Amino acid sequence: MKILTRYVVFDLIKVFLLILTGLTLTIFIVLLGKQAVENGLGLEPLIRLTPYLLPEAMQFAVPGTMLLATTYVYGRLSSYNEIVAIKSLGISPMVLVWPTLILATLASFAGVYVNNLAVSWGKRGQDRVVIESVEDILYGQLKIRRTFSMGRFSTIVRRVEGRKLIQPTVVIEADGSGPPTTVRAKEAEIWFDSKERKLTVMAHDYEVSGPINVTDPGTWQQVMSYDDLMGNSSKTPSPSNLSLGEIPGAIEEGELRVEQLRQSMTAQASFAMLSGEFSTLAEQNWKWREKEIEGVQQRLHRLHLEPWRRWANGFSCLGFVLIGVPVAIWLRFSEFLATFFLCFAPILLVYYPMMVVSVSQAKDGTFPPESVWVGNILLAIAGVMLLRRVNRH
């Protein structure tokens, strides 16, 4: 039995690593190309992005690779009648299955780690490289396309000479419903300070139109915050970009903030009633307070969801294997791609839509965060039932 176990384990690991390398490389190239097209990155920033994109590529590759490797190994074993031979010797097929389930469990833990790394360290690293390259991206796009747009900032130029923008038109959209500020100049220069995260525009012989209209042969200078331009004025990071270790502290901070807001509302209401200023208790005066509490609670829902979602995504590896092993044995196809697609089709049609709905509802607080595990549990139940059937017949 140990010989059979070693045979399956070594074969599965070999196929898994081979497919994982190819699939990760393919997804990595796609992600790299996406960054190059969307942000106009050159070779040097793309090279710096490499370590931060690898976890994201592996995040998508590991579950699919586990299913591919499983259907290949067990489909081949079954098509060569090796499963039948084992049964004829009075040996349960589970002898060949348990090692794979253990490997799938280990791969699931690794998947959780990779998911956590990709959305926290990887995402922050990608953002940092893009921000540090804003100035190069801007001038590169203007030299090629004569136009550049970033958040509320956009510009069109006639041509670029070194660092000088000839006859530029700069448009800065208002942060609200006001009119945009449009600057036309004979020439201009743009700098970006990645440490301060500020964009500086200096225009010569300019004309400004918008909230104010100015024409001056002198110099116009405007310093703008990158976060304000991109609509990221809040310094609070998104829950989806926090590591698992940072989430408990963020939850505690959010709960404390809700408690402080409620205490403040209670204190102000008590003071208004004691002082006789009942007009301050009007509904419109409390809407903005309730809205702030609602925003913090919405963030708390997402913070509570994140650990459950990442663990569920990671353990999809085990769920896929529980389906892939019995289906591959039962179908007895030597062509593993046919088995893979027969396994993946119900996963694609049932598991992923269920995961999307659960995540969406849990973000709103309609479903509990644990609901994201429903798809995994259904995969496990279906897999166990299929394994029992294979073991009997």
Sequence and secondary structure as in RCSB ss.txt:
>XXXX:A:sequence
MKILTRYVVFDLIKVFLLILTGLTLTIFIVLLGKQAVENGLGLEPLIRLTPYLLPEAMQFAVPGTMLLATTYVYG
RLSSYNEIVAIKSLGISPMVLVWPTLILATLASFAGVYVNNLAVSWGKRGQDRVVIESVEDILYGQLKIRRTFSM
GRFSTIVRRVEGRKLIQPTVVIEADGSGPPTTVRAKEAEIWFDSKERKLTVMAHDYEVSGPINVTDPGTWQQVMS
YDDLMGNSSKTPSPSNLSLGEIPGAIEEGELRVEQLRQSMTAQASFAMLSGEFSTLAEQNWKWREKEIEGVQQRL
HRLHLEPWRRWANGFSCLGFVLIGVPVAIWLRFSEFLATFFLCFAPILLVYYPMMVVSVSQAKDGTFPPESVWVG
NILLAIAGVMLLRRVNRH
>XXXX:A:secstr
 HHHHHHHHHHHHHHHHHHHHHHHHHHHHHHHHHHHHHH   HHHHHHHHHHHHHHHHHHHHHHHHHHHHHHHHH
HHHHTTHHHHHHHTT  THHHHHHHHHHHHHHHHHHHHHHHHIIIIIHHHHHHHHHHTHHHHHHHHHHHHSEEEE
TTEEEE SEEETTEEES EEEE  SSSS  EEEEEEEEEEEEETTTTEEEEEEEEEEEESSS EEEEEEEEEEEE
HHHHHT    S  GGGS TTTHHHHHHHHHHHHHHHHHHHHHHHHHHHHHT GGGGSHHHHHHHHHHHHHHHHHH
HHHHHHHHHHHHHHTHHHHHHHHHHHHHHHH  S HHHHHHHHHHHIIIIIHHHHHHHHHHHHTTSS GGGGGHH
HHHHHHHHHHHHHHHHH 
